[in-house]
Amino acid sequence: MKNYPHPLIAREGWPFLAGAVLVALALSWLAPWWLAILAWLVAFFILQFFRDPAREIPTQSNAVLCPADGRVIKVEPEHDPYLDRNSLKISVFMNVFNVHSQRSPLDGKVEKVWYNRGSFLNAAVDKASTENERNALHLTTTDGQAVTCVQVAGLVARRILCYVNAGDTLARGQRYGFIRFGSRVDVYLPTSARACVTIGQKVRATETVLAELR
């Protein structure tokens, strides 16, 4: 099953890509060849950054799907500051070469949304979870299990976009947000959940099963 109600190149990147292509075309006509090549390389980088490919969606009913592309940097028990509970925290770090759209890890209802202004530390460090700009969703499954999914800005990321509000319903794999440039996503799960990934593992949004709820 695929959930793909959006363009192959994310809408968030259209203005940047259009501007870069126009500059590259102008330089190709007016400037030295090496400057034109540099401009086309910038345009290509923007194109690959804003790609947003279709993904296969696992049908396993108790699966928590990975909400972002990247590399797992944390799998350990930690306090969930949003729901004030003990939890299993799994964090995924995205570099500038990863796909940067976020997708729902499960079928569920958005109970609450928190947005916090903050710093722009390297998203790979632990304190980025509590000090950087971030946007958190409290999601509940049909059987009442709660999951917190947090978009965290990074060193170069300066813009978190979230397109859902409290009361909305999300389907697993559904696109709900985007972070421009390097960043991370933290997922807080019930302590009974079983992690299906390990630190250092490369993961793909929607296609990788992050954990199983029990």
C-alpha positions in Angstrom: 0.0 0.0 0.0 1.2 3.5 -0.8 0.2 6.9 0.5 1.3 9.5 -1.9 -1.0 12.6 -2.1 1.9 15.0 -2.7 4.3 15.9 -5.5 7.6 14.0 -6.1 9.4 17.3 -5.3 8.0 18.8 -2.1 6.0 22.0 -2.5 8.1 23.6 0.3 11.1 23.5 -2.1 9.4 24.9 -5.3 10.4 28.6 -4.7 14.0 27.7 -3.8 14.3 25.4 -6.8 12.8 27.9 -9.2 15.1 30.6 -8.0 18.2 28.4 -8.3 17.3 27.3 -11.8 16.7 30.9 -13.0 20.0 32.0 -11.5 21.8 29.0 -13.1 20.2 29.8 -16.5 21.2 33.4 -16.3 24.7 32.6 -15.4 24.9 30.0 -18.2 24.2 32.8 -20.6 26.1 35.7 -19.0 28.9 34.4 -16.8 32.0 32.2 -17.1 31.4 28.5 -17.4 32.8 27.6 -14.0 30.3 30.0 -12.3 27.4 28.5 -14.3 28.5 25.0 -13.3 28.6 26.0 -9.6 25.1 27.5 -9.9 23.8 24.3 -11.5 25.3 22.2 -8.7 23.5 24.4 -6.2 20.2 23.8 -8.1 20.9 20.1 -8.1 21.5 20.0 -4.4 18.2 21.9 -3.8 16.4 19.4 -6.1 17.7 16.4 -4.2 17.0 18.0 -0.8 13.4 18.6 -1.5 12.6 15.2 -3.1 9.7 13.4 -1.5 9.3 9.9 -2.9 6.5 7.5 -2.5 7.0 4.8 0.1 5.5 1.3 0.7 3.5 1.2 3.9 3.8 -1.9 6.1 0.4 -3.3 7.2 1.5 -4.8 10.5 -1.2 -3.5 12.9 1.0 -2.9 16.0 3.9 -1.4 14.1 5.2 2.1 14.8 6.7 3.3 11.5 9.7 5.5 11.2 8.5 9.1 10.7 11.7 10.3 8.9 14.7 9.2 6.9 18.1 9.2 8.5 20.2 7.4 11.1 19.1 6.1 14.5 21.1 8.0 17.2 19.2 7.0 20.4 17.2 3.9 21.6 16.8 4.1 25.4 14.4 4.6 28.3 13.8 8.4 28.9 11.2 10.6 30.4 8.7 12.0 28.0 8.5 15.7 28.9 5.2 16.2 26.9 3.1 13.5 28.5 5.1 13.4 31.8 5.7 9.7 31.8 8.5 7.1 31.5 9.0 6.1 27.9 11.2 4.4 25.3 12.8 7.1 23.2 14.0 6.6 19.7 15.7 9.4 17.9 16.5 9.7 14.1 19.0 12.2 12.8 18.6 13.6 9.3 21.5 15.1 7.4 21.2 17.4 4.4 21.2 14.5 2.0 18.1 12.8 3.6 14.5 13.2 2.6 13.1 15.8 5.0 9.3 15.3 5.0 7.8 13.7 8.1 5.2 11.0 8.0 2.8 9.7 10.6 4.2 6.6 12.4 0.7 5.1 13.0 -3.0 5.3 12.5 -4.3 7.7 15.1 -5.7 10.9 16.4 -3.8 14.1 17.1 -4.7 14.9 20.7 -2.4 17.9 21.2 0.3 19.9 19.4 3.1 21.7 21.2 5.4 24.3 19.5 8.5 25.6 21.3 10.9 28.2 20.1 14.5 27.5 20.9 18.1 27.3 19.8 19.7 25.8 16.7 22.3 23.4 18.1 23.6 20.4 16.2 20.6 18.1 16.0 22.8 15.1 16.7 23.5 16.1 20.3 21.2 15.1 23.2 20.3 18.5 24.4 18.9 19.5 21.0 15.7 17.6 22.1 15.1 20.0 24.9 16.8 23.2 23.8 16.2 23.5 20.0 13.2 24.8 18.2 10.7 21.9 18.1 7.2 20.8 17.4 5.6 17.8 19.1 2.4 15.8 18.4 0.6 13.7 20.9 -0.9 10.8 19.0 -3.3 8.1 20.2 -4.1 4.8 18.5 -7.6 3.3 18.3 -6.8 1.1 21.3 -5.7 4.1 23.4 -1.9 3.8 23.3 -0.1 7.2 23.3 3.0 8.1 21.2 4.7 11.5 21.1 6.4 12.5 17.8 8.7 15.5 17.9 10.2 17.5 15.0 13.5 19.1 16.1 15.3 21.9 14.2 19.0 21.5 13.7 22.2 23.6 13.2 21.2 24.7 9.7 17.5 24.0 9.9 15.6 27.2 10.5 12.0 26.2 9.7 9.8 23.5 11.1 6.5 23.0 9.1 3.6 21.1 10.6 0.3 20.8 8.8 -1.9 19.1 11.4 -3.8 20.3 14.5 -5.4 18.8 17.6 -8.5 16.8 16.6 -7.1 15.7 13.2 -6.8 12.0 12.3 -3.6 10.7 10.6 -3.1 7.5 8.6 0.2 5.6 8.9 2.6 7.0 6.3 0.6 10.1 5.8 2.8 13.2 5.3 2.2 15.8 8.1 5.3 18.0 8.1 8.7 19.1 6.8 11.9 20.5 8.2 14.2 22.5 6.0 17.8 21.2 6.2 19.6 19.1 8.8 17.4 18.1 11.8 16.0 15.2 13.9 12.8 13.5 15.0 12.3 12.1 18.5 9.6 9.4 19.1 8.5 8.7 22.7 6.8 5.3 23.1 5.1 3.4 26.0 7.7 1.5 28.0 6.1 -1.8 26.9 7.0 -1.1 23.3 9.7 -3.2 21.7 12.3 -1.4 19.6 13.0 -2.9 16.1 16.0 -0.7 15.3 19.5 -0.2 16.7 21.8 2.8 17.2 23.6 3.6 13.9 21.0 1.9 11.7 20.0 3.8 8.6 16.2 4.1 8.4 13.6 5.2 5.8 10.4 7.1 6.6 7.3 4.8 6.6 9.1 1.7 5.2 11.2 1.0 8.4 9.4 -0.4 11.4 10.7 1.6 14.4 9.0 -0.4 17.1 6.1 -2.6 18.0 3.4 -1.7 20.5 2.5 -4.4 23.0 
